[in-house]
């Protein structure tokens, strides 16, 4: 998804203040860190977004422009996070290598990369896009 390019896929209430270096977010660690948290960032068009990765392999997306979507996530054979949206024309689907550094989440695939912030709880508010 275009706004997932600035993704970003989706940390338990015990967020580590800072890791020594970015850590791969794979397998069980991915879900334990994403569960009950909001992943927030800004789309390529400048719209603030929130993504939630839910138990049962469900993922939801909403942004400040009113776009909403949901889909399914799973781990591939190398533990990258793969996302399939219901409306793929609007979303970037694929498998992403995800890393975390403190509360900063980054992902990349063959087509590009993105960044977002893990907010440490479930919220329906948006972060202000940079420069506003």
C-alpha positions as CSV (number, residue, x, y, z in Angstrom):
1,X,0.0,0.0,0.0
2,X,1.3,3.4,-0.8
3,X,0.7,4.5,2.8
4,X,2.2,1.3,4.0
5,X,5.4,2.3,2.2
6,X,5.7,4.8,5.1
7,X,4.3,1.9,7.2
8,X,4.4,0.5,8.7
9,X,3.3,-3.1,10.0
10,X,1.7,-2.6,13.6
11,X,5.2,-2.8,21.4
12,X,3.7,-4.3,24.4
13,X,3.3,-1.8,27.3
14,X,6.9,-2.6,28.3
15,X,8.7,-0.7,25.5
16,X,12.5,-0.8,25.8
17,X,13.7,2.8,25.9
18,X,16.5,2.2,23.5
19,X,18.1,-0.8,22.0
20,X,21.9,-0.9,21.3
21,X,21.2,-1.2,17.6
22,X,18.1,-1.8,15.4
23,X,16.8,-5.3,16.1
24,X,15.1,-7.5,13.6
25,X,11.4,-7.9,14.5
26,X,10.6,-11.4,13.4
27,X,8.5,-14.4,14.5
28,X,6.9,-14.4,17.9
29,X,8.8,-11.2,18.8
30,X,6.8,-9.4,16.1
31,X,3.4,-10.2,17.6
32,X,4.5,-9.7,21.2
33,X,5.7,-6.2,20.4
34,X,2.9,-5.2,18.1
35,X,0.0,-6.6,20.1
36,X,-2.1,-3.8,21.8
37,X,-0.1,-1.0,20.2
38,X,-0.6,1.6,17.6
39,X,2.0,1.9,14.7
40,X,1.8,5.5,13.5
41,X,3.4,7.3,10.6
42,X,2.8,9.5,7.5
43,X,1.8,8.4,4.0
44,X,3.7,9.5,0.9
45,X,0.8,12.1,0.5
46,X,1.4,13.5,4.0
47,X,-1.6,11.9,5.7
48,X,-1.1,10.6,9.2
49,X,-1.9,6.9,9.6
50,X,-2.4,4.2,12.3
51,X,-1.9,0.5,11.7
52,X,-2.9,-2.3,14.2
53,X,-1.6,-5.9,14.0
54,X,-4.1,-8.0,15.8
55,X,-4.1,-11.6,17.1
56,X,-5.5,-14.0,14.6
57,X,-3.3,-12.5,11.9
58,X,-5.6,-9.5,11.2
59,X,-4.2,-6.1,10.3
60,X,-6.2,-2.8,10.1
61,X,-5.2,0.5,8.6
62,X,-6.8,4.0,8.9
63,X,-5.5,7.4,8.0
64,X,-6.4,11.0,8.6
65,X,-7.9,11.4,5.1
66,X,-10.5,8.8,6.0
67,X,-9.0,5.8,4.2
68,X,-9.6,2.5,6.0
69,X,-8.7,-1.1,5.1
70,X,-8.1,-4.4,6.7
71,X,-6.3,-7.6,5.7
72,X,-4.3,-10.5,6.9
73,X,-0.6,-10.8,7.9
74,X,1.6,-13.9,8.2
75,X,5.3,-14.7,8.4
76,X,7.2,-16.1,5.4
77,X,9.9,-18.7,5.4
78,X,12.5,-16.2,6.6
79,X,10.2,-14.7,9.2
80,X,9.6,-11.4,7.3
81,X,6.1,-10.0,7.8
82,X,3.8,-10.4,4.8
83,X,0.6,-8.3,4.4
84,X,-2.4,-8.9,2.1
85,X,-5.0,-6.1,2.1
86,X,-8.6,-6.3,1.0
87,X,-8.1,-3.3,-1.3
88,X,-4.6,-3.9,-2.8
89,X,-5.1,-1.2,-5.4
90,X,-4.9,1.3,-2.5
91,X,-2.3,-0.6,-0.4
92,X,1.2,-2.0,-0.8
93,X,1.1,-5.7,-0.3
94,X,4.1,-7.9,0.1
95,X,6.7,-9.1,2.6
96,X,8.8,-6.8,4.7
97,X,11.9,-7.1,6.7
98,X,11.0,-5.1,9.9
99,X,13.4,-3.7,12.5
100,X,12.9,-1.8,15.7
101,X,15.1,0.7,17.5
102,X,13.5,1.9,20.7
103,X,10.0,2.9,19.5
104,X,11.1,3.6,15.9
105,X,10.0,0.8,13.4
106,X,11.4,0.5,9.9
107,X,10.6,-1.9,7.1
108,X,11.8,-2.6,3.7
109,X,11.1,-4.8,0.7
110,X,12.4,-4.9,-2.8
111,X,10.3,-1.8,-3.8
112,X,11.3,0.5,-1.0
113,X,11.2,1.3,2.7
114,X,9.3,3.2,5.3
115,X,9.3,4.3,8.9
116,X,6.8,4.7,11.7
117,X,6.6,5.1,15.5
118,X,5.3,2.5,17.9
119,X,3.2,4.4,20.4
120,X,2.9,2.0,23.3
121,X,-0.9,1.6,23.4
122,X,-4.0,1.5,21.3
123,X,-5.2,4.9,20.2
124,X,-7.4,6.4,17.5
125,X,-5.5,9.7,17.5
126,X,-2.9,10.5,14.9
127,X,0.6,11.9,15.3
128,X,1.2,15.2,13.6
129,X,3.1,14.8,10.3
130,X,6.6,16.2,10.5
131,X,6.8,20.0,9.8
132,X,3.3,20.7,11.1
